[in-house]
Amino acid sequence: MNIDYEKNPEFLNDYIMHLSVVKGLAESTVMVYYLDIRQFLRFHMLYQSGERNIKPEMLPSARIELMTEEDIQKIILKDIYRYYQFLGKCENKSHIRSRKGSSLRSFFHYLTTQAGIMDHNPTENLEISSPRHALPKYLNLNESIHLLETKSGTNKAEDIRDYCILTLFLNCGLRLGELIGLNLISLDMEEQKMRIMGKGSKERIIYLNEACMDALQDYLILRKEIDTSDPALFLSKQKKRISRRRVQQIVETALKKAGLAGRGLSTHKLRHTAATLMYQQGGTDILTLRSILGHESVATTQIYTHLGDTAERDAMNRAPLAGTKRK
């Protein structure tokens, strides 16, 4: 899906440019912001036209490209809450409603502080309850080992490539986009490290452990034999950079063959697994884990500290004096 700039008001196109150029957000992230803002503007325009029984299928009929700066300046907090009433009827996932609220806050913050189009921010006093953050799903150590031992490819070459992909996910905690974005030049095998391009085009260095080095060395032997000018580290059968969907399929197939399917696991859950194992069993401190994962805020990383609650409770129950009572 591409952004149709001709069907947007100028201030929305300027905001999209701000996200891409100034903030350096990934194209997929910009698209999420765009779709969230477009939905709100479409709803608002229909409501202002006198429509009161707005349904999701009606939104595309709103010609938001006709909206002016004067129209956007008239938006107040009540209009935002009215939109949330609409979301409550057509969107039953609280985390998506919360995300849309964040998108609106970012958009109106830009209009008031960056673009200078508005002299008030209608989302300044917006109160939307945040969803409860569920603890991330992950594999335990034995399950992770079993997954790595499972052959998921259709031939030896695919097995070697897929094993390398799974190894990097489970050891380095890479995001899907980070893994498929790896190039041969990203690797420094001599220094045993690789350069990762993370969110917002932010680079970080991840050092490679023995498992990663072994998997990469085996895969690079095959990679060097492939006649292609593509700089990508991981290639498809077409000798081109492997796609997001293909990597997802590799992980899904491996999980199924390992008997681990049906638990809502995914490439991102392998990232959670890496982080959890590093924190719980590897003794990695929270600041180091934040650096490895590429989190902007340590608050994001702290969710992994909560995963240890059960282990801590068990440890207290196993303490030598746990059963001692006063006589």
VENNOR-V306771 format. One record per residue. SS is DSSP state (@ for helix, = for strand, . for the rest). PSI is psi in degrees with one decimal (999 if undefined). BURIAL is 1 if it has 16 or more other C-alpha atoms within 10 Angstrom, else 0. Layout:
ss=<SS,SS>
psi=<PSI,PSI>
burial=<BURIAL,BURIAL>
This chain:
ss=<.,.,.,.,@,@,@,.,.,@,@,@,@,@,@,@,@,@,@,@,@,@,.,.,.,.,@,@,@,@,@,@,@,@,@,@,@,@,@,@,@,@,@,@,@,@,@,@,.,.,.,.,.,.,.,@,@,@,@,@,@,.,.,@,@,@,.,.,@,@,@,@,@,.,.,.,@,@,@,@,@,@,@,@,@,@,@,@,@,@,.,.,.,@,@,@,@,@,@,@,@,@,@,@,@,@,@,@,@,@,@,@,@,@,.,.,.,.,.,.,.,.,.,.,.,.,.,.,.,.,.,.,.,.,.,.,.,.,.,.,@,@,@,@,@,@,@,@,@,.,.,.,.,.,.,@,@,@,@,@,@,@,@,@,@,@,@,@,@,@,@,@,.,.,.,@,@,@,@,@,.,.,=,@,@,@,=,=,.,.,.,.,=,=,=,=,=,.,@,@,@,.,=,=,=,=,=,.,.,@,@,@,@,@,@,@,@,@,@,@,@,@,@,.,.,.,.,.,.,.,.,=,.,.,=,.,.,.,.,.,=,.,.,@,@,@,@,@,@,@,@,@,@,@,@,@,@,.,.,.,.,.,.,.,.,.,@,@,@,@,@,@,@,@,@,@,@,@,@,@,.,.,.,.,.,@,@,@,@,@,@,@,@,.,.,.,.,@,@,@,@,.,@,@,@,@,.,.,@,@,@,@,@,@,@,@,@,.,.,.,.,.,.,.,.,.,.>
psi=<134.1,155.4,125.3,92.9,-28.0,-18.3,18.8,150.7,155.9,-37.5,-28.5,-41.5,-37.6,-38.4,-42.1,-42.7,-38.4,-44.0,-40.6,-49.6,-50.2,-48.9,-15.8,33.3,152.7,153.9,-40.5,-36.1,-42.2,-40.0,-39.2,-46.8,-46.2,-48.5,-37.6,-47.0,-42.0,-41.4,-43.2,-45.8,-38.5,-44.9,-47.7,-41.0,-40.8,-41.5,-42.2,-23.1,-5.7,-4.1,131.6,-25.1,68.4,131.3,153.1,-39.3,-12.4,-19.2,-41.4,-16.4,-14.4,123.4,80.0,-15.1,-15.1,-7.7,140.8,171.7,-32.8,-37.5,-44.8,-29.8,-20.2,-8.3,133.1,174.7,-36.8,-35.8,-35.4,-44.5,-34.7,-39.6,-37.6,-29.7,-41.7,-44.8,-37.0,-24.5,-26.7,-7.3,110.1,3.8,115.7,-34.7,-28.3,-41.3,-39.4,-41.2,-40.9,-35.1,-40.3,-38.8,-42.0,-41.3,-44.8,-43.4,-49.8,-27.6,-41.3,-45.0,-30.7,-36.7,-27.0,-52.2,-25.3,21.8,-35.4,147.0,2.9,149.1,108.0,-14.7,3.1,-40.1,22.5,125.6,102.2,125.0,134.9,143.8,152.8,129.7,112.4,144.9,140.6,145.0,147.7,166.1,146.6,179.5,-46.3,-38.4,-38.2,-43.0,-43.1,-40.4,-42.9,-27.4,-9.6,127.4,123.5,-11.7,171.6,-7.5,174.4,-41.5,-43.7,-37.9,-42.8,-44.1,-48.4,-36.8,-39.8,-41.9,-48.5,-38.4,-41.9,-40.0,-49.3,-20.8,-32.5,-12.4,37.8,149.5,158.1,-47.2,-32.9,-39.0,-47.7,-18.5,-5.4,136.4,164.3,-37.4,-13.2,-21.6,140.3,88.3,-28.9,-42.3,-2.4,57.2,164.7,151.6,125.1,134.6,106.9,-161.6,144.5,25.9,31.2,126.3,149.1,159.3,132.0,128.5,140.9,128.6,-177.8,-40.8,-43.8,-42.9,-45.1,-45.3,-41.2,-42.2,-41.6,-43.1,-39.0,-28.4,-43.7,-40.3,-36.4,-21.4,-9.4,123.0,95.8,152.4,-1.6,128.8,-5.0,146.0,-51.1,127.4,156.4,-178.3,-25.3,7.5,31.8,166.1,131.6,143.8,163.5,-46.1,-38.0,-41.2,-40.8,-40.5,-39.3,-46.0,-43.0,-42.9,-43.5,-43.6,-41.0,-46.0,-25.9,0.6,26.3,11.4,167.4,14.0,13.9,22.8,154.6,-176.6,-39.2,-30.0,-25.7,-33.1,-44.4,-39.2,-47.4,-46.1,-43.4,-46.2,-38.7,-40.3,-48.2,-43.8,-19.1,-9.6,20.1,129.9,162.3,-35.3,-39.8,-41.3,-39.9,-43.2,-42.3,-43.1,-18.9,29.2,138.3,-36.5,141.8,-21.0,-33.7,-37.8,-26.3,-13.7,-28.1,-18.6,-27.3,-19.8,-14.9,1.9,-44.7,-42.6,-38.5,-38.5,-44.0,-38.4,-40.9,-38.1,-23.7,-1.9,142.2,-33.3,13.0,-31.8,4.2,131.9,153.5,131.9,999>
burial=<0,0,0,0,0,0,0,1,1,1,1,1,1,1,1,1,0,1,1,1,0,0,0,1,1,1,0,0,0,1,1,0,1,1,0,1,1,1,1,1,1,1,1,1,1,1,1,0,0,0,0,0,0,0,0,0,0,0,1,0,0,1,0,1,1,0,1,0,0,0,0,1,1,0,1,0,0,0,1,1,0,0,1,1,0,1,1,0,0,0,0,0,0,0,0,0,1,0,1,1,1,0,1,1,1,1,1,1,1,1,1,1,0,0,0,0,1,1,0,1,1,1,1,0,0,0,0,0,0,0,0,0,0,0,0,0,1,1,1,0,0,0,0,1,0,0,1,1,0,1,1,1,1,0,0,0,0,1,1,1,1,1,1,1,1,1,1,1,1,1,1,1,1,1,1,1,0,0,1,1,1,1,1,0,0,1,1,0,0,0,0,0,1,1,1,1,1,1,1,1,0,0,0,0,0,1,0,1,0,0,0,1,1,0,1,1,0,0,1,1,0,0,1,0,0,0,0,0,0,0,0,1,1,1,1,0,0,0,0,0,1,1,1,0,0,0,1,0,0,1,1,1,1,1,1,0,0,1,0,1,0,0,0,0,1,1,1,1,1,1,1,1,1,1,1,1,1,1,1,0,0,0,0,0,0,1,0,0,1,1,1,1,1,1,0,0,0,0,0,0,1,0,1,1,0,0,1,0,0,0,0,0,0,0,0,0,0,0,0,0,0,0,0,0,0,0,0>
